[in-house]
Amino acid sequence: MNTVLVCVVLVALAVATAAQDPASSWLSYAEYSADDSITFLAANWTVPAYPSDKFASRAPGFWISVENADNTYLVQPILAFGDGDLHYTCFNGWFVWSGPHAGWHQSQAFKVVPGDAIYASITYLPSTDEYEMYIACEAKGQSVTTKVPAQGVKYPLSYFVVEHQSSCSGLPADGKVTWTNIEVEVANNRVTPTWQAKQEDPVCSSQAHILSPSSIQVTWDA
């Protein structure tokens, strides 16, 4: 289903108005920096358990992304909990730090539950200079596809991020999220990415772990 991004005021998923990414709302993450534009990125992951205290949630997000070299245009299929209600949802997001498209943009969403298998991809479309985001729970026939302008710049950065939470009981109770089957293409060529585990503002002993070039895990104390 193709959707058009619309600007929304979304307090739970708003990021601090700093200059660029990594944003202060990021907890723990993995980063890959390529020598040219990332033209394809994909991964699988499983919806984690519900938080032990759903009302302690600050809409934690679990997402993959590509971003331009200046860290100002972030393209990100997202799994989040508590984005407007006490359930998990999948949607596509695009955050722009400055310029005519500045702000947070979000697609339509669909609901998922713990244990559901999620697949997401980001594909560069050279004919229109756009990135196409796709996120799906294919076993249930649910998906959202969103195209956003690439702004005529290169996107050599990829991040896998856990974001938005300060209370341990508001994070998923099983204490981890794992992305698998990660695929990366740079300038339309398949590559073996070298990921780096990083911390921005970790809470609850959150930490990123590089399991392999095709698998990343973030853990925390729930």
Residue pairs with C-beta under 8 A, 6 or more apart in sequence:
1 108
1 143
1 144
1 145
2 145
2 146
2 147
3 92
3 107
3 108
3 144
3 145
3 146
4 146
5 92
5 94
5 105
5 106
5 107
5 146
5 148
6 105
6 106
7 103
7 104
7 105
8 104
8 105
8 106
10 83
10 84
10 104
10 106
12 58
12 59
12 82
12 83
12 84
12 164
13 59
13 61
13 80
13 83
13 93
13 104
13 106
13 164
14 104
15 23
15 24
15 25
15 95
15 104
16 23
16 24
16 25
18 24
19 97
20 70
20 71
20 72
20 97
21 67
21 71
21 72
21 74
21 97
21 159
22 29
22 71
22 159
22 198
22 200
23 163
23 200
24 200
24 201
25 163
25 164
25 201
26 161
26 162
26 163
26 200
26 201
27 161
27 162
27 163
27 165
27 199
27 200
27 201
27 202
27 203
27 206
27 218
27 220
28 161
28 162
28 197
28 198
28 199
28 200
28 202
28 206
28 207
28 208
28 218
28 220
29 159
29 160
29 161
29 162
29 197
29 198
29 199
29 200
29 208
29 218
30 159
30 160
30 195
30 196
30 197
30 198
30 208
30 210
30 216
30 218
31 157
31 158
31 159
31 195
31 196
31 198
32 157
32 158
32 159
32 184
32 193
32 194
32 195
32 196
33 156
33 157
34 156
34 157
34 158
34 184
34 186
34 191
34 193
35 156
35 186
36 154
36 156
36 186
36 187
37 124
37 154
37 155
37 156
37 186
37 187
38 66
38 122
38 124
38 155
38 156
38 157
38 158
38 184
38 185
38 186
39 123
39 124
39 185
39 186
39 187
39 188
40 121
40 122
40 123
40 124
40 183
40 184
40 185
40 188
41 64
41 65
41 66
41 121
41 122
41 158
41 182
41 183
41 184
41 185
42 119
42 120
42 121
42 122
42 181
42 182
42 183
43 64
43 119
43 120
43 160
43 179
43 180
43 181
43 182
43 183
44 117
44 118
44 119
44 179
44 180
44 181
45 62
45 79
45 117
45 118
45 177
45 178
45 179
45 180
46 115
46 116
46 117
46 118
46 177
46 178
47 79
47 88
47 112
47 113
47 114
47 115
47 116
47 117
47 118
48 62
48 114
48 172
48 174
48 176
48 177
49 114
49 172
49 173
49 174
50 81
50 114
50 172
50 173
51 57
51 60
51 81
51 169
51 170
51 171
51 172
51 173
51 222
52 169
52 173
52 222
53 167
53 169
53 170
54 81
54 82
54 86
54 170
55 86
56 167
56 169
56 170
57 81
57 82
57 86
57 165
57 167
57 170
58 82
58 164
58 165
58 166
58 167
58 170
59 80
59 81
59 82
59 83
59 164
60 80
60 81
60 82
60 162
60 163
60 164
60 165
60 170
60 171
60 172
61 78
61 79
61 80
61 83
61 161
61 162
61 163
61 164
62 78
62 79
62 80
62 161
62 162
62 163
62 177
62 218
63 76
63 77
63 78
63 79
63 80
63 93
63 160
63 161
63 163
64 76
64 77
64 120
64 122
64 158
64 159
64 160
64 179
65 74
65 75
65 76
65 77
65 122
65 158
65 159
65 160
65 161
66 75
66 122
66 131
66 155
66 157
66 158
67 73
67 74
67 75
67 155
67 157
67 158
67 159
68 151
68 153
68 154
68 155
68 156
68 157
69 153
69 154
69 155
69 156
69 157
70 153
71 97
71 157
72 96
72 97
72 98
72 99
73 94
73 95
73 96
73 97
73 150
73 151
73 153
73 155
74 93
74 94
74 95
74 96
75 94
75 122
75 131
75 133
75 148
75 155
76 92
76 93
76 94
76 95
76 133
76 161
77 90
77 91
77 92
77 93
77 120
77 121
77 122
77 133
77 134
77 135
78 90
78 91
78 92
78 93
78 135
79 88
79 89
79 90
79 112
79 118
79 135
80 88
80 89
80 91
80 164
81 87
81 88
81 172
83 89
83 91
83 109
87 111
87 113
88 111
88 112
88 113
88 114
88 116
89 109
89 110
89 111
89 112
90 109
90 110
90 112
90 118
90 120
90 135
90 136
90 137
90 142
90 144
91 106
91 107
91 108
91 109
91 110
91 135
91 144
92 106
92 107
92 133
92 134
92 135
92 144
92 145
92 146
93 104
93 105
93 106
93 107
94 104
94 105
94 106
94 133
94 146
94 148
95 103
95 104
95 105
96 102
96 103
96 105
99 151
101 149
101 151
105 148
107 133
107 144
107 146
108 144
109 144
110 137
110 142
110 143
110 144
112 118
112 137
112 140
112 142
114 172
116 137
116 139
116 140
117 137
117 138
117 139
118 135
118 136
118 137
119 134
119 135
119 136
119 137
119 138
120 133
120 134
120 135
120 136
121 133
121 134
122 131
122 132
122 133
122 134
123 131
123 132
123 134
124 130
124 131
124 132
124 150
124 155
125 131
125 132
125 147
128 147
129 149
129 150
129 151
129 152
130 147
130 148
130 149
130 150
131 147
131 148
131 150
131 155
132 145
132 146
132 147
133 144
133 145
133 146
133 147
133 148
134 143
134 144
134 145
134 146
135 143
135 144
136 142
136 143
136 144
137 143
156 186
158 184
158 193
160 179
160 182
160 195
160 208
160 216
160 218
162 177
162 206
162 208
162 218
162 220
165 171
165 203
165 204
166 203
168 203
168 204
168 220
168 221
168 222
169 222
171 204
171 220
171 222
172 222
173 222
174 222
175 219
175 220
175 221
175 222
176 217
176 218
176 219
176 220
177 217
177 218
178 211
178 215
178 216
178 217
179 215
179 216
179 217
180 214
180 215
181 214
181 215
182 193
182 213
182 214
182 215
182 216
183 190
183 214
184 190
184 191
184 193
185 191
192 213
193 213
194 213
195 210
195 213
195 216
196 210
197 207
197 208
197 209
197 210
198 208
199 206
199 207
199 208
203 220
204 220
204 221
204 222
205 219
205 220
205 221
206 218
206 219
206 220
206 221
207 218
207 219
207 220
208 216
208 217
208 218
209 216
209 217
209 218
209 219
210 216
211 217
